[in-house]
Every structure is written in structure tokens, then in C-alpha cells.
Amino acid sequence: MKNIKYIALVLLVLISTSSCKKFLDVNPRTETEKGVLLASESGFKDALTGVYTQMEEDQAYGKAMTMTTMEHLVSSWDVTANSTEEQLGVFNYGDARVEFALGGIYSQQYKVIAGINSILGQIDAKKDVFSPGMYEMIKGECLALRAYCHFDVLRLFGPVPTTPGVGNQLPYVQVVSKTPNAAISYEAFKAALLKDLADAEALQKEVDPFTKYSISDFKTGVYKPENDFVNYRYLRMNYYAVKALQARAYLWFNDQPKAYECAKVLIDAKNTDDQAKFRLGISSDMAAGDYVLTPEHIFGLYDFKMYTKYNPTTGIGVLKKGSDGGTIIKTLLYGNTGTDIREANLWETFVQSSVTSYILRKYKAVETPVNLATDFKQIPMLRISEMYLIAIETAAPAEAQSLWTAFRSARNLTSTTLPADPALRQLEIIKEYRKEFYGEGQAFFAYKRVNATKANIIFVPSGAIVDYMPPKPKTEI
């Protein structure tokens, strides 16, 4: 059964790639082909799977938004002189190559949003084609994914949250149209995003089977749905992923009580056996080769190409850090603890021309795992560790300290006392974002949210002038 489910997942990915191409080949000037595709429940499923495939492309979360462009903005990798990557690291947004790289992200995010809006533009009129619960799940997923993509556009191109009135205004696109979408105010963008998430939560709360079954139940076949499409709810933009994105968004918008409330939903979530639905990863997970810590994933993208993508980028040292015997990685990043599971397991040495550097093996995966339980080819999009960090930042001091102790224990570290001053506590937590989400594209956003000074940014080049507000692409302007 385990092997059958694993093969089924691979087939689903292969089929979805084909479906995505069919979906994206629709001529936007006509409605005929799109109307045929979105005429049945299976058509809506194919279209939604196509959206996930778009999100895995290199200019989105397959590379640029996770392990490459966003990480170069915070100098996560060694660079060559006068390269695009070097100019990203010094925030030279006027460089034509940097403009192209960031413009590619902007374009791809709105391309994904257009695919989502094509589904949402048809789904209400076709409500009667769905089996029980599928309309709510698919529409809820689409609304939440639309919010997810818009939120990352806001976090990258929008204002620093501490000064929301200063910076780019952006469009929140809700319909497919040949007419350019007007940019709206920060507050209007925020309201539209939070409404999509609230609507998604309401739609999914009562119908999502992930609220009743564990990740293990899905992976091992304990849960056997009649509808195969829901087999992988634990990876998709499920009910809990909606709550996690709400926590992330409320923190960005400086609504600490609501950020705390949503984060606690994830931390306190239980399966029917009273075990935590999501748990912090520990050393034994990494010892088993699960470097992305899949038990933590609230939402992830299954990347069946992860094995083949690893060697051409990280495996041969294209993405590497440090040539100093470990000072940069072990000492500057982790504090040379000797016990931190990230310090001990996430990095390995790479020797090139007699120079030793460090490469991140977070995305190092086995090509053909035995079964789903040992398949770790997942790009993390929302993790329970982030919910801990959000709750630690927003909770009352005593609870924050308790959560901090639990978090550090999972990372094989002794507890420390959190600073009493909220601003100092926040800076301590931002350091953890840098350690925790290396290669996941989150550090730039963490620094931007608090408007971190240059002195508080690890690895920033000495000549850089920190600038958290890239201009909108010239084509958009």
C-alpha cells in the first residue's frame, strides 16, 4: 500500500504537469478551451494542480523565491565580482540584471495569480458539478493561494511595515482581464488579502479531512479517501495553512494579538490520538535524511525534480558559503554551539581548487525513496517552527519563555532567558529566522518587517546600503 501511494503521488505530479501545460496553453482572447477545461470537477482539479506546478517554476518558489534570488538579497551565498548576485547583495536595484531578476519574480507571481483567478472566475457558476466538499476545498485553496502570492509581492515590492505609507502601491488582482489592474493603497491591499484568507478559512474549516487525520494517516494509507484528489491535503493549501498564513500576515501588519491567536491554533492543533498535528523537527529527523524537516510542514510544494536540481546548483558548489574553515557558517551564523542540529547536520564541506567551502544540504533528497514516509522532496512554504517564533514574539513573557525553551530544545540547545525588552526579544528572534529558514527565502522578509539596521544583518557586504524597497518593474510602471 505504501509503495502504491508513492507511485500514485509521482503519477499525480506527472499528470499535473501535462494538465498545467494544457491549462496555460489557453488563448486568453477566447473562453472556449478554458470553458471546456472548467466544465467538470476533474477539470477544476487539473487547473488547480496546474497552479501548484506554476508555483514550482524557477522564477517562483522552485528557485528564485526560495534558494536563489531572495537569498542573494541577504548575501547567503558566495558571489563573483560584478555578477548579478553580487549586485543583488548590495541592493543595487538600478542594475539591469537585478531589474530583470526581480521583474521575473513579479511577473511569475502575477502569472500564478492569473491562473488562480481563471478558476475563481468560473467556480461559482459551476458549483453543481462538484461532489460534496470539493467546491469548498478547491475554492478555499484558490483564495488562500491568491493571498499567499499577493502577500509575497507585497513583502518584496511593498512598503516597510513600520512606514506603510511610504513605498510602492501594488494591484490586488481578483479577475482575469486584458485591462491593466490599478495599484491600490496599502490598506486596501491589506483588506483584500485578509478577506481572501477569512473566506478561505470559512470554506475549508468543516470539509478539510486534514482536520481529522494526521500527516502519518495520509502517508501510510490509514486515511483512504474516495476522492484521490484529497490524498495530499497535508501538503496543499489546507485549513491549517490558511491559519498559518494569517499568523504570518497579521505579524507583518503588526496585529500582534491576532498573529499570536493564529499561531497558537497551529501549535495547539491535535490529532484524534491527542498527539500534536505538527511537531518541531529534531536531530533524528535529520539523521534519517529529512533535512527539510517534513513533520514541520504546514504547507509545502512537492518537487519531484528536487534530486536532479540539487547537483547543478548546490551539489557542485554553485551555491556555497565561506572558505574559512567554518568561521562564517559555524561561528557567525550559529555561534559555534557544537550541538545545534542545524549547525551539525545542514551543512557539508565542498572542496574546489583546494578551497573548502560549505554547501547547504537542505534540499538534498533521495531520487527514489522507498515510500511516502521517506520521501522528503518538499519545498517548505509554511512551517510550525515559524509559528513558534511568531508566538514567542507576540505572547506574554512567561508563555514566550516556555515556547522559546521548547523551540531551543528541539534544536538541541539549552534554554536561554529571553530579553525582557520587546525590541530586544524581537532582535533575538530575527537571528533565529536567519538560522532556521536558510535557503527558504525568508530572511529578507524578516529583516524588512522590523526594518533591521545594517549592523543586525548577518553577512551584509561592507559597501552595501541597505534598501528594503525594490522599485516595481519598469514594464509595470
Beta strands, then each sheet from edge to edge (+ up, - down):
strand 1: 297-302
strand 2: 347-352
strand 3: 355-360
strand 4: 378-383
sheet 1: 1+ 4-
sheet 2: 2+ 3-
end
